[in-house]
Amino acid sequence: MIPAGSSFPTIPTIQPAVTGTAPASAPVTTALRAINGNVVAYGATLEVVNASGGPVDVLIVDPGRTPAGNPAEQTAEQVADGTTEVFKLANHHVDRATNVVVVAFQPHAGVSAQVIY
């Protein structure tokens, strides 16, 4: 669980135009990044581009506030080197106390990410 009051750099959030050049993802500069929870309701996805030279684990952190009060199991998804993976963000990923989705990257060097909605 992420300590209360923690803050992390945000992942770039874009709303692509119907025509034109596809936006580029931005380098992940820290292991933990935050996504504004407001964009999740619009069907946001997280695009992760791995050019790190090895696999990278991506974990969308469960905020730990399930209706029953039980901690949810958390399993990182692995993104192979030289590939791009897209993850669907859902309302249950949003920490209602902070209105953010926290994403952990291990390792984070050589990884880029963007949120598309």
Helices and strands as residue ranges (DSSP letters): E 13-14, E 26-27, E 32-36, G 37-42, E 45-50, E 56-60, E 77-79, E 84-88, G 91-93, E 100-106, E 111-116
